[in-house]
Amino acid sequence: MIYRILILCLFFGTTASAQKNDVVEDETSSTYNLNKPEREEWLRNTGAGLFIHFNVDAQLGIVISHSLVGASDDYTERYFRDLPKTFNPSSFNPKEIAELAKLAGMKYIVFTTKHHAGFCFWDTKTTDFKITNTPYKKDLLKEFVNATREAGLDVGFYFSPEDFNFLYKHKIPISRNITNLDAKTTKEYAEYNRKQTEELMQNYGKIDVLFIDGDPKETVKETAWKMQPNILITRGAILTPEQTLPGAKITQPWLSPVTIGTAWQYQPTNERYKSGSQLIELLIEARSKGGSLLLNVGPKPNGLLAEEQEDRLREMAGWYYINHEAMDDVRSWVVSKEENIYFTKKDPGVLFAIVMDSKDWKEGERRTFLLHSVKSSANTNVSVLGQNSKIIEYKPNLDVSCKFKQTENGLEVSVVKAQRIYDDHRWPNPVVIKLENVSPVFEEAAMVQTNNFRLVSGAVEMNAKILNYKDIKPKRARFYYRPYRGQVETLYAEPWKMTPWLPIKPDGTFIGTVKLTKGAYEYKAVAEQQNVVIEGENKVLSLP
């Protein structure tokens, strides 16, 4: 529970008000959870899923649904009246998408049955604002469900209880914060969502995952669990930090929905795509911290995936095909990482050390790593996933074997990158070292809590605490900090700066002071435990 509290502080606590745009604020609005333990365990074993955001306004290449908030009467009227007349995703091929998702390591696909605008991708009886009233005519959701199941993947539905079309028809100003509905309309709104949920739960067979985005969600949850008791509700019941990953590992099941670019829906302009390597690294980081990555794509108006999105999924597929062992059915190691090496583990005694910064690691080059948190046994074996470490192409006399040596400071591992993946011999993505029959140097890691800040004599005083200091007693700690560019821009942020090492008080607290100019900054506390740096949560501060 402590890690849940820590991460909630990041998203809903003291973030700078100027930086709160697009931060999800409804995911903890309901604590009602009837998820079965085995379904939540399934999520913990599941490395990744594919998210598909699609809506009638994909034709305009703009933000999904949100343009209706604050829109003029003319815009709103034409949106609901005219856009369905020209929406025809005739090239939508859910079979191809599902097969690609499976290659990329996805175990389930979540499709937007209805986003906030209220457009329904099934032949609902509750509204005329639906896919079967477009030139496409068919029930697209049914096609998605059938293709996903045929690919052997689990079926997930995204559903928004917020419905701008419902508000429009009731002459209620469109907003994300509707709190003043009269009793009659409130009841009608809930009944509207209940009927739609019933249709989704009874017309498409077994639904594995439900992602509820927005309020009021209670009626949706109650109806879904009543009709399909084995369904796993993610947002609405468990933690789903959006467009970011937690700073520390979390013991409860969680997932992070993240876009391939910056937009959820297809956006042909003003878009910046993450590289394939960045997406792979996000997947690895999520798994190392005990979570799952829900990676989002947005089809073009004709239903095809943008070339940039497909290309990145192909790159992920190549990496996953080689390294699937390190992503599926794994748990967190005692620490999530050591510098640029992230860890996942499988019991008993199997550890994966994932070397993130591998773009300059040339084929045939031997590299040696010292793993401070790992110790070997008499039966330890070391290998590199995907290669036999006996042969390298065109270099028959080169020793490419894996070696290891236990030292006082940790386990020294020496391996060669010996598999050709790209024609130019420059595969830039992480290399995974598999260690069998190893154990952690310490059984419990420091629990680092990043606390609030205050201004003291023109400087920023950052506070933190080692929650289990009496048991762990790390010798020193410090803070990392850097300018905060926004939630979506985290991957493009500057390198972290560091305070000097700081003493830790007997109660586990420590304080760092830095001089900063005006603006927004993110910061986090870290502690060193037996030569391993352990990070706390990120927080954001703003200086006027």
N, C-alpha and C positions, 0 to 999 in steps of 0.2 A: 504493500500500500504506500510506503514512503516514496517510491519512485513515481507513482501516479501523482502524489501531491507535488512533487518537485516539478514535474513537467507541466502541470496545470498552472504553476506559477509563471512559466514562460509564456503561455498563450493567453492567460486571462488575468494575470497579476499586474505587474508594473511596467508593461511595455509602453513605450512612448506613444502618446496619443496621436502624434502626427504619422506614426508608422502602422496604425491599426487597420488601414484599408485592406479589405479582403481577408482579414483574419477571421476564421470561423469562430463564432461565438455561441452556436447552438448545440455543439456536440455533447456538452455536459448538462444540457437543460433537462434531461430526463435520466433518472437512475434506475428505472424499471428494466430489469434484465431477467429474462427467462431462457436465455441461451443455455443449451445443455452443455455440460463440461466437455463431453466428447467432441462437440462441434467447435468449441473454443480451442481444444487441443488440436483439432484439424488445422485451424488457422495458424497455430504456433509451428506446426510442421510444414506449412506452406510458404515457400519463398516469395512467390509473386503471383499477382493476378493482373489481368488487363482491364482497364476502364475504358468505356467508349462513351464520349459525350457527343450527342447529335441532337439537332433541333431544327425546326422549320426556318429559323433565321440564319442557318449555315449558308444560305444563298447570298447573304449580304457580307459574309466574311467578317462578322463583328462578334463581340462578346455574347455568349449564350444567355438569352433571356433578360439580362440585367439592364439593357438599354430601355426597357419599358418603365423602369423606375424614374419618375420625374419627366417622362416624355410628354410631348404636347398631345392634345386630343387628336389632331390630324395624324400624327405618327402612330398613335395607339390604334386608331380605327383602321388604318391601312395595314398595320401589322397583322391584326387578327382577321381582317377581311381578305386581303390580297395575297399574302405570302403562301397560304395553303394552295392557292390556284396554280402556282408555278413550282411547287416542291415535288421533285421526282427523282429520288435516289435510285435510278434504274440500274446503276452499275454496282450497287451494294452486293457484296459477295461474302456473306458471313462464313462460308466454308473456308475460303482462302484466309480470312482473318483468323479464324479459330486454329487452323493448321499452323499458321505463322506464330500465333501466340503460344501454342504448345511447344514448338521448336525453341522459342525464346525462354522457356521455363515456366510459363504461366500455367497455373492449375485451375483457374476459373476466369470467367469473363463477366463483368458487370456492365449492363447496358442501360442507358437512360430511357426508361419507359415513359417518364414524364418529368421534364425540368420545370423550373419555376414559372415559365410562360404558360404552362398548362397544356401544351400540345402533346397528345397521346399517340404513341407508336403502336397502339393496338386498336382493334375495332370495338371501342368502348361504347356502352349504351348511355353513358352519363353526359356526353358532350359531342357536338359536331366538329369540334376543333381537334381533328385526328387524322392519322395517316390514310385511312380508307376514304377520306374526302379530299384527297389530292390526286393528281394524275397518276401517282404510283398505284393507288387503289387497294393494294394488298395489305395484309397484316404483316408488317415487317418484323414485329416482335416474334411472331410465331416462327418465321424463317430463321431468326437469330437463335432461338431456343433449340430448334431442331439441329442446326449446324453445330452448335456448341456441344450438344450431347453426342452427336456423331463423332466429333473429334476426341471424345473421351474427357472433356473438361466439364467442370461444374458450372451451373447456370446461376448468374447473379443479376438482380434487378436493382437499379437506382430508382428511387421514387421521391418526388418532392411533394409534401403536403401543402406547401405554399403554392398557390395557383393564381397567377395574375389574370388569367382569362375569367376565372370565377369572380374575382374582384371587379373586373371590367364590366361584366354582365350585371353585377349588382350595384354598379355606379359607385364603387368604393375606390378612392384614390390608391393607385398601385404603390405599394411600399413593402420593404422587407420586415417592417415592424408593425404588424397589425395587432393592436391590443384593445381597441375600443369598439369591437363589433357588438351589436345588441344580442340578446339571448337567442332570438329567433334565427338570426344569421349565423351565429356561432354554432348552433345545433345543425343548421343546414350545411355549413362548411364541413363539420365533422362527418355528417352522413354522406356527403359527396365523396370525401376521401375514403370512408369505409366501403362504399360501393365499388370504387375503383380498386381498392386493395383486394376485395373479394374477387373481382374479375381476374386480377393478376394471379391470385393464389389458387383459383379453381380451374382456369382455362388452359394452363400451360404445364400441367404435371408438377413434378417435384421441383421446387425452387430451393437452391442451396444457400444462397446469400442474399440479404436485403440490406441496401445502403439507403438510409432515410436522411434526406438533406433538407432541414428546415423544420419549422413548427407550424401547426400543432401536430406532433408525431405520435401522441399516445394512442389515438384511435387506430392508426396504421399498425403500430406494434401489437396492440391487443388482437386485432383482426388477423394479422399474419401468424402470430404464435398459436392462435386458436385453430386456424385452418391448416397450418403446417408447423406442428410442434418441433420438428427437427431443423427448421430454418435457422441459419446463423444471421442475426442482425448485427451489423458492424456499427456504422454511425447510428447513434440512437441508443446504443447499449454498451459499447466499448470505446476505447480511446482511438481517435483517428486524426492525429495531427496532420494538417493539410499543407502541402507544398514545403514541408520541412521535415527533418528527422530530429528526434530527441537527442540531447547532449549526452545523456547517460542511459545505460541499459535499463529496461523496465521488465519486471517479473511477470506482469499481467499480459495477456494477449493484446496486441495492438497492430495497426497497419497505418501506413502513410500514403494517401493518394497524392501523386506527383505528376505533373504534366511533362511531356517530352520537350515542349517549348516553354512558353510562358502562359499560353492560352489553353482553356479546356476544350473549346470547340475550334474547328479549323479556322485559321486566321491567316490569310495569304500575305498580309502586310503587317508591319510593326511586330514581327515575331522573331524571336531568337531561340533557336533550337539548342538544347544541350547536346553535347557530343555523345556518341555511343559509349566512350570510355567513362564519361561522367555518369551516365545512367547505370552502367555496370557497377561503378563505385557506390552509387546510392543503394543499389540492391545489396551489395556486400555489407555496407554500413548498417542497413536495416536489419539484416540477419545477425550481424555481430551483436546487436543490441536487443535481440529477442523479438524482433518484429517482422513485418511483411511489407513488401512494396506493391502498391496498386498503381500501376503505370498507365497513364491516360493517353489515348489517341483521339483525334477528332476527324471523322471522315469528311471529305469534300462534299458539296451539295449533291453530286451525282452518286455518292456512296463509296467511292474509292478512297483509300488512304493516300494522303500526300506522300510523294516520293521520299521526302526527308524522314517522315515517320516510319515508313516501311524499311528504309535503309538502316535506321537505328535499331529497329527490332531484329533485322538480319544480323547486325553486329552482335547484339545480345545473344542471339541464337547460337552463333559460332562459339562465343565464350561459354555459354551454359552447356552446350553439347560436350565440351571438354571437362567442365568443372562442376557438373551437376551434384556430385557427391557432397560438395562443400556448402550447398544451398538448401537441399531438401532434407527434411527430418533432422534438422540440427538445432542446437541450443547455444546459448552464450557460454563462452569460457569465463573463467574467474574475472578476467578483465576483457573488455571488448577489443582493445588494441594496444600495441606498443609502437608509438610513433606512426610510421606509415604501413605497419603490418597489422591487419585485422584478423580476428580469430572467430571461428565457429567450431563446435565440437559435436562428436557423436560418442555415446557411451558404448562399450567401456573403453576408455583410454585413447580414443581417436580424436586428434586435433588437426584442424586445417589452419595453416598460417598463410594468409593471403597478402601477397606483396603488391600494394597498390601502385606505387610509382615505378612502373616497369617499362615505360615508353622508350627509355634509353638503354634498356638491357638488351644487348645484342645476342643473336643466336650464337651458340658456342662459347659464350662468356660465362665463367664461373663466378658466382657471388656467394658471400658468406654473411650470415645473419646471426646475431646473438639474441636469443629469446630469454629475457630475464625471468619470465613467469613460468617457464617450462623446465621440468627435469625429466631425464631419461630413466629407463630401467634396463635390466639385462636383456629384455626382448624388444627393445625399441627398433623400429624400422622407419626409414625416411624415404619418401618418393615424391615425384612431381606429377600431378594429375595430367593425364592425356599422353604422357610419354613413357617409354620403357627405361629411359636413362641408361641405355646400353649402346644405342646407335644414333648418330647424327648424320644427316645427309651430306655427302661429299667430303666428309672428314672422318674416314674410317679409323684413324689412329688416335683421335682425340678422346681423352677420358671424360665421359659425361656422367659418371656414377654419382650417386648421392652419398654424402658423408656427414657424420655428426660427431661431436665431442662434448662431453659434459665438463663445464668449468665451474669455478666458484661463483661466477656472476650469472650463470645461466647455461642454456643449451646452445652450443654453437653448431649451426647447420650450414652445410656447403653444398650448393646444387648448381647445375648448368641448365640454361634455357636451350633445349635441344630439339624442339619440335617446330617445323616450318608450318605457319598458318597462312601468311600472306606471301604473294609472289615476290615481293621486294624484301622478304625476310624481316620486316619491321612490324611485328604484331605488338601494338602499344598497350595491350590490356593486362590486367593483373595475372600474376603467376601464382598458382596454389600449391603449397608444399603440404603434403600429408604426413603426419607424424602418428605412428601407431605405438601403443603401449607407453604412453607418457602420462605425467600427472602434473598438477599445478604446484608451484613452489609454495604458495600460501592458499589456504582454503577460503578465506574471506577477504574481499577487497575493501578499501576505504570507501565509505559512502559520503561523497563530497556534495554539500549543499551550497549552491550559490545564493547568497541573500541579497537584500536591497542595498542601495547606495545612499550616500548623503553628501552634501556639499560642505566642506570644512575649509575655511580660510582660502576660498577660491580654488580649491582642489577637490577632486572626486575621491571620496573614501568608499571603497568597495569592501563588503563584508561577506564572510563565508564561515562554514562550520563543517568539521568532520563528525558526522552523526554517531559513528561507532569508534570514536577516538580512544576510549578507554580500552577497547579490545585490540585495536590496530596499532595506534601510536606511530603514524608516519612522522618522519623527522622534520620535514619542511613542506611548504606550500607556496603558491603564488597565484597571480591572476593573468589571464590572457585578455586582450582587448583589441578592438579595431573599429573603424567607422562602419556604421550599419547602413547598408544600401537599400534595405527592404527585404521582405520575406522571400520574394521570388528571386532576388538577386544574390542570395547567399553563395551560390556556386561561383559567382564572379567577384566575390569580395577580396579585399586586400589580405595579405598574410597577417597572422596574429602578431601583435607585439606583446612583450612579457614584462611584468614587474620583476624586480629582483626576488630571489627566494626569501620567504618570510617565516618568522618563527610561529609556532602554533602554541596557543595558550593551553593550560591544563584542562580547560573545559572544551577543547577542540576548535575554538574559534580562531580566526586570523583576519587581519585587515591589511589592505593594500591601498596606497594613495598615489594618484597620478594627476598631472596637470593636463587638461583637455580644453580645446577650444569649443565654441558653440557647435551644436549639431547632435546627431544621434550616434550612439555607439552600442555595440554588443560586447558583452564581457562574460567570462566564466571563471570559476575557481578550479584549481587543479592541486593535487597533492602527489607527492612522490612516495611510493611504498616499495621498498626493496628494489630500487632502480627503475620502477615502472611508474610512469606518469598517468594518473587516473583523473579524468575530467568530470566536472559537474555540469549542470544545465547551463545553457546560454540564457542570458537576460539582456534586456535593452534599456538604455537610459537616454534621456534627452536633455541637452543643456540649451537654455534659451540664449 
